[in-house]
Amino acid sequence: MRSIKRTFASLGCPTPGGCRWPCRQRRYKKTTVSTATIDLTASVISRLAGLRFAGEITAEEAAAVGASIVESVHGAERTPEHIRLQLAIDLTGVVRLARYRTHAGGAQLAAYDAMSELCLGRKLIDVAAEVTPRTVEALLRGANPEPAFTLGSDADQPYYVLRKAAERLNPVAPAPAKPGPSQAADLPWTAVGLFEKVRRIEAVLDQQVRPALASDGGGLDLVDLKGDELWVQYHGACGSCSSSIGGTLQFIQDSLNNHLGVTLAVKVSSTEVEQHSLV
């Protein structure tokens, strides 16, 4: 590892044409990020020096390759893990374009860029089952003997943001990774990890909540789970409906707690972006 000092100044939005992100209305091009000393590997530094997939896919770009745009979000809005991923998928289910927006920096930002690269030219259903932190690290490292970044306990778990994209494209999600020696689905809530908890929550939302919201032209995304706090984000008609903060939110919370036997507190993640380092 080596220590580098990087100053990100006068960042320019990489998206061609306009986009709907608030950073444009906040003079994004004049935004600066304070100087910081960060320990990064040579592989990560190289990727950060030439990010290839930051930005948004325009309708014109998608149409030019005969594809439609599928968007997936993961992570609470104001956290470094937050990512809004766009994939242009053709009629055969192959990813033709990939772009993302994120507040991440350092190794996390490099990983998101490499993850996007691994999507290209492959069927989304395969990408969602096979692209993991381990495969991303291998791509970043290349022939370098030094690991690009330290892998965690979820090194072989597919990226959730990709699985969510696959579910949006096709109601039948790809098979999850093998849970290990014991069947995770049979374990109590307190004995399973974050991946299994999210899977259970998504199952209840798909069966009990999303159909009801869809009938009124709305929808719901899970953006983060921190302890007993579940953060969600409305879209479609639900995003502008005043009842979504009251009765609807209570309905979601009761549905989850009754079906899962837990005591989750469901909260709505704000759509307002306040950080200025958005890539």
Secondary structure, DSSP 8 states (H G I E B T S, - for coil): -EEEEEEE-S-----SS----GGGGGTGGG--EEEEEEEE-HHHHHHHTT--SBS---HHHHHHTTEEEEEEEES-TTSTT-EEEEEEEETTSBEEEEEEEE---HHHHHHHHHHHHHHTTSBHHHHHHH--HHHHHHHHHTT-SS-SS---TTTTS--HHHHHHHHHH-SS--------SS-GGGS-GGGS-HHHHHHHHHHHIIIIIHHHHHTTTEEEEEEEEETTEEEEEEEEGGGG-GGGGTHHHHHHHHHHHHHHT---EEEE-------S---
